[in-house]
Amino acid sequence: MGTLHTCAILNQLFEASVLNDSFSAPERQCPICASSHLVPDFRLKTHEDLVLCWARCAFCGFTFMNPRLALEKMKTIYRSSGYWNEMSYGVYLASEPIRLKNALRNWRFFSCFLPQSGRLLDIGCATGFFGAAATKHGYDVVGIDPAEELVDFGRRMYGLDLRTTTIEEAFFDPASFDVVSLWGTDSHFYDVRAGFTKIVDWLRPGGHFLFSYQNYGHWIRFFFPQIKQAANVYYNLTKTSCHLLMRQLGLDILAERTAIQTFQLQRLVRTLGVTKARWPRLESLKITLPTISYKILVARKR
């Protein structure tokens, strides 16, 4: 039972019609390194009483939903109130100044690797806060995100070309962008290899990829195992699997560092998966510190 078949058997407990409509066929190899040594990692139950299972590659540490929830089923999770942890768009937008501050800090780190101007695609752009930072430094920005309300806010707030779509549905000509950025969307492509292949295809030769990801193999997970364990997470990268994927796609990593973030205490509580704080006034406290298991990197297309 210590194989990927554990996940398949769990889902077979449901009626075959439900399984066929809800899941893809289970993978027998790691999508990153092709190892067949897969072991169960964790599982969750959705509001529709579907059991979601994640398998972990014993070689590179890549952890992925197996079998994958159908893309249309995943969209219902994104549309649910539970996805926002009972937080309204209004509350989310209230933290926009913090996100803009973080974007400007990240831009300062990346700026020494980038040309002084160009065309940038921001995937999972949300309100367009990173695109707003890029425009301040001479870039023409396009952003994509499936959250229509956030995209509408960003259009009004920053005057950016933001489009309501997903990477699976988006189309751009090859070599359309000098820079592609990806923040907080490191775990959400339906097909990890197809999604990142699209990114590389949209980059011109010599173009740069700006990326953040949570190292799922970091020691902090011994203390907070629920980090990045959620129904909307298709996969989790480790440092080993991320670097391997970058090399496979023809991307050379130029620099990588631990992310530094300013955020409200309430976000830290949710991210770590710990019990909600008992002191509501402290939840709005703003703090700045290294998020030690989260990495940001810049890579260049060969």
GILIN-V306889 format. One record per backbone hydrogen bond with DSSP energy under -0.5 kcal/mol. CO is the residue of the C=O (numbers start at 1). NH is the residue of the N-H. Records with the same first field share a line. If there is no record, write none. Layout:
BEGIN
CO: NH, NH
END
This chain:
BEGIN
1: 3
3: 6
4: 7, 8
5: 9
6: 10
7: 11
8: 12
9: 13
10: 13
11: 14
15: 19
16: 20
17: 21
18: 22
19: 23
22: 70
30: 34
35: 30
36: 38
37: 58
39: 56
42: 54
44: 52
46: 49
50: 46, 52
52: 44
53: 66
54: 41, 42
55: 64
56: 39
57: 61
60: 241
62: 57
63: 236
64: 55
68: 24
70: 74
71: 75
72: 76
73: 77
74: 77, 78
75: 79
76: 80
77: 80
80: 83, 84
81: 84, 86
82: 85
84: 87
86: 88
88: 92
89: 93
90: 94
91: 95
92: 95
93: 96
95: 98, 99
96: 100
97: 101
98: 102
99: 103
100: 104
101: 105
102: 106
103: 107
104: 108
105: 109
106: 110
107: 111
110: 113, 114
111: 114
118: 140
119: 178, 179
120: 122, 142
121: 123, 181
122: 125, 144
123: 183
125: 128, 129
128: 132
129: 133
130: 134
131: 135
132: 136
134: 137, 139
135: 138
138: 118
139: 141
140: 120
141: 161
142: 122
143: 163
144: 124, 125
145: 165
146: 148
147: 151
148: 152
149: 153
150: 154
151: 155
152: 156
153: 157
154: 158, 159, 160
155: 159
160: 162
161: 143
163: 145, 165
166: 170
173: 176
177: 204
178: 208
179: 121
180: 210
181: 123
182: 212
185: 188
187: 234, 235
190: 192
191: 195
192: 196
193: 197
194: 198
195: 199
196: 200
197: 201
198: 202
199: 203
201: 175
202: 176, 177
204: 207
207: 301
208: 180, 210
209: 299
210: 182
211: 297
213: 215, 295
214: 216
215: 218
218: 221
219: 222
220: 223, 224
224: 227
226: 229
228: 230
230: 233
232: 234
234: 65
236: 63
237: 216
238: 242
239: 243
240: 244
241: 245
242: 246
243: 247
244: 248
245: 249
246: 251
247: 250
250: 302
251: 253
252: 300
255: 298
257: 296
259: 291
261: 263, 289
263: 287
264: 267, 268
265: 269
266: 270
267: 271
268: 272
269: 273, 274
270: 273
278: 280
279: 282, 283
280: 283, 284
281: 284
282: 285
283: 266
285: 265
287: 263
289: 261
290: 292
291: 259, 294
293: 215
294: 259
295: 213
296: 257
297: 211
298: 254, 255
299: 209
300: 252
301: 206
END
